[in-house]
Amino acid sequence: MMSGDIIQPEETDHLFFAEVRKIVGCAFRVYNSLGSGFLEAVYRDALMIEFRDNNIPAVAEKHLDVYYNGEKLPSTYKTDIICYDSIILELKANAKLTNSDSAQLLHYLKATGIKAGVLFNFGKKGKLEWMRFVYTDEKYLKNENIKEIS
């Protein structure tokens, strides 16, 4: 589903419902101001200003550990943005979202052990596309996955 069809206002029992709602509100303000046509980095920077102004804890391009069969790999994954230390944001600026874009975020959730993610596409003319994802395979979920890399 696209454009927020996954979260309904009356369904407040979703994982990080209030946090995702605030994040999506910021994304709409960015899209309404900038429209489509910019590179992902422009939207990332604008979102970081929105997050700062709305007291949403967020870090751009944070390195997260990646695990394979329960073992930490030497490689790391660099997020577009992570909010509340618990929600990965994957940003796109394409004409439309594809299954590959969704799969990319699901792979990031699985590999890092983070449960929640939001995929945003700022590239579609006239419409911000977004999808909320929750990864629940307990085998891969680990709280120690998030750490700062110098």
C-alpha positions as CSV (number, residue, x, y, z in Angstrom):
1,M,0.0,0.0,0.0
2,M,1.2,3.5,-0.7
3,S,0.7,7.0,0.7
4,G,0.1,6.0,4.3
5,D,-2.7,3.5,3.7
6,I,-1.1,1.2,6.3
7,I,-1.7,3.4,9.3
8,Q,-5.2,4.6,10.2
9,P,-5.7,7.2,12.9
10,E,-7.9,4.9,15.0
11,E,-5.3,2.1,15.0
12,T,-3.0,3.4,17.7
13,D,-1.7,0.0,18.8
14,H,0.8,-0.2,16.0
15,L,4.5,-0.3,16.9
16,F,5.8,3.3,17.3
17,F,2.4,4.7,16.1
18,A,2.8,8.2,17.6
19,E,6.5,8.4,16.5
20,V,5.8,7.4,12.9
21,R,2.9,9.8,12.7
22,K,5.2,12.7,13.7
23,I,7.8,11.6,11.2
24,V,5.3,11.4,8.4
25,G,3.9,14.8,9.3
26,C,7.5,16.2,8.9
27,A,7.9,14.4,5.6
28,F,4.6,16.0,4.3
29,R,5.8,19.4,5.3
30,V,9.1,18.9,3.4
31,Y,7.3,17.6,0.3
32,N,4.7,20.4,0.4
33,S,7.5,22.9,0.5
34,L,10.1,21.4,-1.9
35,G,7.9,19.3,-4.2
36,S,9.6,16.6,-6.3
37,G,12.8,16.9,-8.4
38,F,15.6,17.1,-5.9
39,L,18.2,14.5,-4.9
40,E,17.7,12.4,-1.8
41,A,20.3,14.4,0.1
42,V,18.2,17.6,-0.2
43,Y,15.2,15.8,1.3
44,R,17.3,14.2,4.0
45,D,18.7,17.6,5.0
46,A,15.3,19.2,5.0
47,L,13.9,16.4,7.1
48,M,16.7,16.8,9.6
49,I,15.7,20.5,10.0
50,E,12.0,19.4,10.5
51,F,13.0,16.8,13.0
52,R,15.1,19.3,15.0
53,D,12.3,21.9,15.0
54,N,9.8,19.2,16.1
55,N,12.1,17.7,18.8
56,I,12.3,14.3,17.0
57,P,15.6,12.6,17.9
58,A,17.2,11.8,14.5
59,V,20.6,11.0,13.2
60,A,21.5,11.1,9.5
61,E,23.8,8.5,7.9
62,K,24.3,6.5,11.1
63,H,26.3,3.3,10.8
64,L,24.5,0.2,12.1
65,D,26.0,-3.2,12.7
66,V,24.8,-6.0,10.3
67,Y,24.4,-9.6,11.5
68,Y,24.5,-12.9,9.6
69,N,23.4,-16.1,11.4
70,G,23.7,-14.2,14.7
71,E,27.2,-13.1,14.0
72,K,28.2,-9.4,13.6
73,L,29.8,-8.7,10.2
74,P,32.8,-6.4,9.7
75,S,30.6,-4.4,7.3
76,T,28.1,-1.8,8.5
77,Y,25.0,-0.3,7.0
78,K,24.6,3.4,6.8
79,T,21.0,4.6,7.3
80,D,19.6,7.5,5.4
81,I,18.1,8.6,8.8
82,I,17.3,6.8,12.0
83,C,14.7,8.3,14.4
84,Y,14.2,7.6,18.1
85,D,17.1,5.0,17.8
86,S,14.3,2.7,16.6
87,I,12.9,3.6,13.2
88,I,14.9,3.4,10.0
89,L,14.0,5.9,7.3
90,E,14.8,5.0,3.7
91,L,14.5,7.9,1.4
92,K,14.0,7.8,-2.4
93,A,13.6,10.4,-5.1
94,N,12.3,8.3,-7.9
95,A,9.3,8.6,-10.3
96,K,7.7,5.7,-8.4
97,L,8.5,3.2,-5.7
98,T,9.3,-0.4,-6.7
99,N,9.3,-3.8,-5.1
100,S,13.1,-3.5,-4.9
101,D,12.8,-0.3,-2.8
102,S,10.5,-2.2,-0.3
103,A,12.8,-5.2,-0.3
104,Q,15.8,-3.0,0.4
105,L,14.2,-1.6,3.6
106,L,13.0,-5.0,4.7
107,H,16.6,-6.4,4.3
108,Y,17.9,-3.5,6.3
109,L,15.5,-4.2,9.1
110,K,16.3,-7.9,9.1
111,A,20.1,-7.4,9.0
112,T,20.2,-4.7,11.7
113,G,17.5,-6.2,14.0
114,I,15.6,-3.0,14.1
115,K,11.8,-3.6,14.0
116,A,10.4,-0.5,12.3
117,G,11.1,1.4,9.1
118,V,9.4,3.9,6.8
119,L,10.1,4.2,3.1
120,F,9.6,7.6,1.6
121,N,9.6,8.6,-2.0
122,F,9.8,12.3,-2.7
123,G,10.2,11.9,-6.4
124,K,6.7,11.3,-7.5
125,K,5.2,14.5,-8.9
126,G,2.3,15.8,-6.9
127,K,2.3,13.1,-4.2
128,L,4.5,12.0,-1.4
129,E,4.6,8.2,-1.3
130,W,5.3,6.4,1.9
131,M,5.1,2.9,3.4
132,R,5.5,1.7,7.0
133,F,7.3,-1.6,7.7
134,V,7.6,-3.7,10.8
135,Y,10.0,-6.7,10.9
136,T,9.1,-9.2,13.5
137,D,11.3,-12.3,13.1
138,E,12.6,-12.7,16.6
139,K,15.6,-14.6,15.4
140,Y,17.1,-11.4,14.0
141,L,15.9,-8.7,16.5
142,K,18.8,-7.4,18.7
143,N,18.9,-4.3,20.8
144,E,22.7,-4.1,20.7
145,N,22.7,-3.4,16.9
146,I,22.7,0.4,17.2
147,K,26.0,2.0,18.0
148,E,28.0,4.9,16.9
149,I,30.9,4.3,14.5
150,S,33.7,6.8,14.5
